[in-house]
Amino acid sequence: MGWKSKGFEANSKSTVTKKWTLLLCIGCFCAGMLFSDRMWNVPEAEDKTIAQAMGVKDERLKLISEGCDPIRKDVKHESKDILGEVSRTHNAIQTLDKTISNLEMELAATRAVQESIINGSPISGDLKIPEASGKRKYLMVVGINTAFSSRKRRDSVRATWMPQGEERKKLEEEKGIIMRFVIGHSATSGGILDRAIEAEDQKHGDFLRLEHVEGYLELSAKTKSYFATAAALWDADFYVKVDDDVHVNIATLGATLARHRTKPRVYIGCMKSGPVLAQKGVRYHEPEYWKFGEEGNKYFRHATGQLYAISKDLASYISINQHVLHKYANEDVSLGSWFIGLDVEHIDDRSLCCGTADCEWKAQAGNVCVASFDWACSGICKSVERMRDVHRRCGEDKNALWTAAF
């Protein structure tokens, strides 16, 4: 009885299992048919998409080959627009900075005058309230540092690179360039030396007389007086100091300075850092050498004294603060020290200090020097005899000054 029941149950289970297996197979077959049909349709859609993409790519390639890629053109135009906007913004900032700096200098000058009045102190002739009226604007004032004994040097300059008579007046009116020999007075006021300069000035009319007593050890004081006086007399973008035994190409100098016209505080020259000479009796001895550290130290960077230029704001700064600016033994060191701690851009331009042996081949190569002299002599050696020759070999084209646009 037990065996029969067991056999029945086994047959029953086997029958059920076969039915479910059959149904499962039919279900899988139907699902497979549906899935296969879906997969067969997909490649057709993908082929269409790929074909469309290839068509677009072919059109892109065709446009690029013809130089008409719209995306690249847009990017290029956008780049140019951005660069142009950056450049315009930079120029606007520089102009605004210069305007603010000018206003600050004028305000400082006005305050200095007011303080002098309040304190009952006499007002210096250099501390004048700035005139807001239409004062003529010049590009540069070139002050040629000279001495009582340098008449022949002055004549050599007049005969070469410094225009004379009507040409000098034309230079002022048309190009905005003032040129003067700079000299003070002798220790004996109204003496023979002063009378000789007055007679020379009546003949040429090219002197700037300073309220300063001439002397080799007083060059730093003379430099202060020159910048203060020049800034009071002429409203210029730049004020230049040059020695009377240096050759200068005025048009090249004007073009060089004009490149820095939008900068408010610039100090331009051949920057150097020479040794501080502690030994007495030697040339360029520095009595205050101890201020520069241990013996053997070098000066801070400053422009060589043969030729340098400063912007209007710096000349105004010297004028306003001249009574508290310290003077060292060497005037080029003194000038450099006055700008320490100020927001001043030092521009090292080696075309302002070419050697007389190099300026000729540079001029032939199209790189005309601004100034030429001999380092061994701190000027042109035997300048009276050699100035004409240096001018012939190293001078700019004679029409360069009159065709230049600054």
FENPE-V373782 format. One record per residue. RES is the residue in one letter. PHI is phi in radians with two decimals (999 if undefined). PSI is psi in whole degrees, -180 to 180 (none if undefined). D_FIRST is the distance of its C-alpha to the first C-alpha in Angstrom with 1 decimal. Layout:
res:phi:psi:d_first
RES:PHI:PSI:D_FIRST
RES:PHI:PSI:D_FIRST
This chain:
res:phi:psi:d_first
M:999:-40:0.0
G:-1.21:-38:3.8
W:-1.16:-38:5.6
K:-1.13:-44:5.4
S:-1.12:-37:6.6
K:-1.16:-40:8.9
G:-1.16:-35:10.3
F:-1.16:-44:11.1
E:-1.11:-39:12.9
A:-1.14:-41:14.8
N:-1.15:-37:15.9
S:-1.12:-45:17.1
K:-1.13:-40:19.1
S:-1.10:-39:20.6
T:-1.15:-44:21.8
V:-1.08:-42:23.4
T:-1.12:-41:25.0
K:-1.10:-41:26.6
K:-1.10:-45:28.1
W:-1.19:-32:29.7
T:-1.17:-41:31.0
L:-1.12:-45:32.7
L:-1.10:-39:34.2
L:-1.12:-39:35.4
C:-1.12:-44:37.1
I:-1.08:-42:38.8
G:-1.09:-43:40.1
C:-1.12:-39:41.4
F:-1.08:-45:43.1
C:-1.12:-43:44.9
A:-1.09:-40:45.9
G:-1.10:-38:47.3
M:-1.10:-46:49.3
L:-1.09:-46:50.9
F:-1.09:-43:51.7
S:-1.12:-40:53.2
D:-1.11:-38:55.3
R:-1.17:-43:56.7
M:-1.16:-35:57.6
W:-1.15:-30:59.4
N:-1.41:-25:61.7
V:-1.12:-50:62.7
P:-0.95:-35:64.8
E:-1.09:-42:66.9
A:-1.16:-41:67.8
E:-1.14:-37:68.5
D:-1.07:-40:70.8
K:-1.14:-42:72.8
T:-1.10:-45:73.1
I:-1.11:-41:74.2
A:-1.09:-41:76.7
Q:-1.12:-42:78.2
A:-1.10:-41:78.5
M:-1.12:-36:80.1
G:-1.12:-43:82.5
V:-1.10:-41:83.5
K:-1.12:-41:84.0
D:-1.07:-41:86.2
E:-1.13:-41:88.3
R:-1.04:-47:88.6
L:-1.08:-39:89.7
K:-1.12:-43:92.2
L:-1.14:-41:93.7
I:-1.12:-44:93.9
S:-1.09:-28:95.7
E:-1.58:1:98.2
G:1.30:26:98.7
C:-2.17:33:97.4
D:-1.17:111:94.3
P:-1.10:-36:94.2
I:-1.20:-44:92.1
R:-1.14:-39:94.4
K:-1.09:-41:97.5
D:-1.13:-42:96.3
V:-1.12:-41:95.6
K:-1.10:-47:99.0
H:-1.10:-40:100.8
E:-1.14:-39:98.9
S:-1.08:-46:99.8
K:-1.09:-41:103.5
D:-1.10:-41:103.5
I:-1.16:-46:102.0
L:-1.09:-41:104.5
G:-1.12:-40:107.3
E:-1.16:-41:106.3
V:-1.07:-44:106.0
S:-1.10:-44:109.5
R:-1.13:-40:111.0
T:-1.12:-42:109.4
H:-1.08:-45:110.7
N:-1.12:-39:114.2
A:-1.15:-39:114.1
I:-1.14:-43:113.1
Q:-1.10:-43:115.9
T:-1.11:-43:118.5
L:-1.12:-42:117.3
D:-1.06:-42:117.5
K:-1.17:-40:121.0
T:-1.11:-45:122.0
I:-1.08:-42:120.7
S:-1.10:-41:122.4
N:-1.07:-43:125.7
L:-1.14:-39:125.4
E:-1.11:-41:124.7
M:-1.15:-42:127.8
E:-1.13:-39:130.0
L:-1.14:-41:128.7
A:-1.11:-41:129.5
A:-1.12:-42:133.0
T:-1.11:-42:133.6
R:-1.12:-39:132.5
A:-1.08:-41:134.7
V:-1.15:-43:137.7
Q:-1.11:-41:136.8
E:-1.12:-38:136.5
S:-1.11:-40:139.9
I:-1.18:-45:141.5
I:-1.11:-41:139.9
N:-1.41:-5:141.0
G:1.31:16:144.5
S:-1.47:150:144.1
P:-1.17:141:145.9
I:-1.45:125:143.6
S:-1.13:146:143.3
G:-1.09:-20:144.3
D:-1.50:-15:140.9
L:-1.72:86:139.0
K:-1.97:143:139.4
I:-1.16:127:137.2
P:-1.03:140:135.4
E:-1.52:127:136.8
A:-1.54:-4:134.3
S:-1.28:178:136.7
G:-1.31:70:136.6
K:-1.34:137:137.6
R:-1.02:134:137.6
K:-1.74:131:134.4
Y:-1.99:159:134.9
L:-1.31:-52:132.6
M:-2.71:153:134.2
V:-1.96:122:137.3
V:-1.84:110:138.4
G:-1.74:117:140.6
I:-1.67:107:142.5
N:-1.19:127:143.4
T:-2.48:172:147.0
A:-2.28:169:149.9
F:-1.06:-34:153.6
S:-1.51:7:154.3
S:-1.85:33:151.9
R:-1.01:-44:154.2
K:-1.19:-35:153.8
R:-1.10:-43:150.0
R:-1.09:-40:150.0
D:-1.15:-34:152.2
S:-1.20:-33:149.8
V:-1.23:-43:146.9
R:-1.09:-32:149.0
A:-1.43:-6:149.9
T:-2.17:-86:146.2
W:-1.73:-2:143.1
M:-1.85:113:144.5
P:-1.04:150:145.8
Q:-2.12:159:149.3
G:0.99:-127:151.3
E:-1.13:-31:150.0
E:-1.13:-39:146.9
R:-1.17:-39:145.8
K:-1.15:-39:146.3
K:-1.12:-37:144.3
L:-1.09:-40:141.6
E:-1.19:-44:141.3
E:-1.30:-43:141.4
E:-1.58:-35:139.1
K:-1.91:-11:136.7
G:1.22:37:136.8
I:-2.11:119:137.9
I:-1.74:133:140.5
M:-2.30:127:142.3
R:-2.53:146:144.8
F:-1.38:134:146.3
V:-1.89:124:145.5
I:-2.66:152:148.2
G:-1.73:-137:149.4
H:-2.15:162:152.9
S:-1.41:167:155.0
A:-1.10:-30:155.7
T:-1.74:98:159.2
S:-1.04:132:158.5
G:1.37:13:160.8
G:-1.36:-170:161.9
I:-1.12:-34:162.6
L:-1.17:-44:159.0
D:-1.14:-39:158.0
R:-1.17:-35:160.9
A:-1.14:-41:159.9
I:-1.17:-39:156.4
E:-1.10:-40:157.8
A:-1.16:-41:160.1
E:-1.16:-37:157.2
D:-1.19:-37:155.1
Q:-1.09:-33:157.9
K:-1.35:-42:157.9
H:-1.90:-29:154.2
G:1.11:35:152.6
D:-2.19:34:149.4
F:-1.96:148:149.3
L:-2.05:111:147.1
R:-1.57:133:149.1
L:-1.87:153:147.2
E:-1.43:75:148.3
H:-2.67:139:147.8
V:-1.58:121:150.1
E:-1.14:147:149.6
G:3.02:143:148.8
Y:-1.06:-36:146.5
L:-1.42:2:144.8
E:-1.95:22:144.3
L:-1.16:-35:142.0
S:-1.12:-42:139.0
A:-1.14:-36:141.1
K:-1.15:-39:142.4
T:-1.09:-45:138.9
K:-1.05:-46:138.0
S:-1.12:-38:141.1
Y:-1.09:-51:140.6
F:-1.13:-39:137.1
A:-1.14:-43:138.1
T:-1.21:-44:141.2
A:-1.11:-41:139.6
A:-1.15:-32:136.7
A:-1.30:-33:139.3
L:-1.48:-38:141.3
W:-2.30:134:138.7
D:-1.58:101:135.2
A:-2.20:161:133.4
D:-1.30:-34:129.9
F:-2.42:151:131.0
Y:-2.20:124:133.8
V:-1.98:140:134.7
K:-2.08:131:136.9
V:-2.45:148:138.3
D:-1.44:156:141.1
D:-1.41:5:144.3
D:-2.05:28:143.8
V:-2.07:141:140.5
H:-1.62:133:140.0
V:-2.23:137:137.8
N:-1.73:105:136.5
I:-1.12:-42:136.5
A:-1.11:-42:134.3
T:-1.16:-39:131.6
L:-1.09:-46:131.8
G:-1.06:-43:131.5
A:-1.15:-37:128.4
T:-1.14:-46:126.8
L:-1.20:-36:127.3
A:-1.06:-26:126.3
R:-1.17:-20:122.8
H:-1.92:20:122.3
R:-1.13:-32:124.0
T:-1.46:-6:120.9
K:-1.53:132:120.3
P:-1.32:-36:122.0
R:-2.31:93:122.8
V:-2.18:147:123.4
Y:-2.30:108:125.5
I:-2.00:132:126.2
G:3.07:-172:127.8
C:-1.57:104:127.4
M:-1.33:139:125.4
K:-2.50:172:126.2
S:-2.57:80:125.8
G:-1.39:170:128.9
P:-1.25:148:129.7
V:-1.50:114:131.3
L:-1.56:113:134.6
A:-1.59:-20:135.7
Q:-1.27:130:138.7
K:-1.27:151:142.0
G:1.53:-9:144.5
V:-1.64:158:142.1
R:-1.18:141:141.5
Y:1.21:24:138.7
H:-1.02:136:138.8
E:-1.92:102:136.6
P:-1.03:-29:138.1
E:-1.75:37:134.9
Y:-1.02:-31:132.8
W:-1.09:-21:131.2
K:-1.26:-16:129.3
F:-1.78:18:127.3
G:1.72:-151:125.8
E:-1.29:160:126.8
E:-1.05:141:129.5
G:1.68:-6:128.3
N:-1.25:168:126.1
K:-1.94:159:126.1
Y:-1.23:164:126.8
F:-1.16:165:124.1
R:-1.11:133:123.8
H:-2.71:160:126.8
A:-1.36:146:128.7
T:-1.10:150:131.7
G:-1.33:-11:135.0
Q:-1.14:-38:136.4
L:-2.80:131:134.4
Y:-2.69:164:131.7
A:-2.40:146:130.7
I:-2.29:153:129.1
S:-1.36:170:127.9
K:-0.99:-43:129.6
D:-1.08:-37:127.4
L:-1.26:-37:128.2
A:-1.11:-40:132.0
S:-1.15:-39:131.8
Y:-1.06:-44:130.0
I:-1.11:-42:132.8
S:-1.07:-45:135.4
I:-1.23:-37:133.8
N:-1.88:15:133.2
Q:-1.04:-28:136.1
H:-1.34:-13:137.6
V:-2.08:4:134.6
L:-1.45:127:133.5
H:-1.33:144:134.3
K:-1.92:123:136.5
Y:-1.63:176:135.8
A:-1.11:-36:138.4
N:-1.79:129:136.9
E:-1.19:-32:136.6
D:-1.22:-34:133.5
V:-1.17:-42:131.7
S:-1.03:-48:133.0
L:-1.04:-46:131.6
G:-1.07:-35:128.2
S:-1.21:-29:128.1
W:-1.19:-21:128.7
F:-1.75:-3:125.4
I:-1.14:130:123.3
G:1.57:-8:120.8
L:-1.68:159:121.3
D:-1.43:79:118.7
V:-2.08:136:120.7
E:-1.61:117:119.5
H:-1.52:123:121.3
I:-1.98:115:121.7
D:-1.62:106:122.6
D:-2.09:107:124.4
R:-1.29:-10:126.0
S:-1.26:-9:128.1
L:-1.54:2:130.3
C:-2.58:51:131.5
C:-1.28:148:132.0
G:-1.37:151:134.4
T:-1.16:-18:137.5
A:-1.47:-19:136.5
D:-1.75:-26:133.1
C:-1.12:-28:133.9
E:-1.18:-52:135.6
W:-1.21:-28:132.7
K:-1.18:-40:130.3
A:-1.12:-40:132.6
Q:-1.15:-30:132.6
A:-1.47:-1:128.8
G:1.61:4:128.7
N:-1.83:74:127.9
V:-1.14:133:131.1
C:-1.36:149:131.5
V:-1.26:-48:132.3
A:-2.44:147:134.6
S:-2.35:140:136.1
F:-2.88:177:137.9
D:-1.85:125:138.2
W:-1.08:-33:136.2
A:-1.10:-26:138.9
C:-1.97:2:141.4
S:1.00:26:139.1
G:3.04:-172:140.6
I:-1.32:121:142.3
C:-1.07:129:144.6
K:0.92:54:148.1
S:-1.06:-33:146.9
V:-1.05:-43:150.4
E:-1.41:-30:150.9
R:-1.81:-9:147.4
M:-1.04:-41:146.0
R:-1.09:-42:147.3
D:-1.16:-43:145.7
V:-1.09:-41:142.4
H:-1.11:-40:142.5
R:-1.15:-41:143.3
R:-1.46:-34:140.4
C:-2.03:-3:137.8
G:-1.29:152:138.7
E:-1.28:170:136.6
D:-0.99:141:137.9
K:-1.11:-22:141.0
N:-1.67:-2:139.4
A:-1.05:-40:136.1
L:-1.17:-36:137.3
W:-1.51:-18:138.4
T:-1.71:-9:135.4
A:-1.24:144:132.9
A:-2.12:112:130.8
F:-1.66:none:129.5
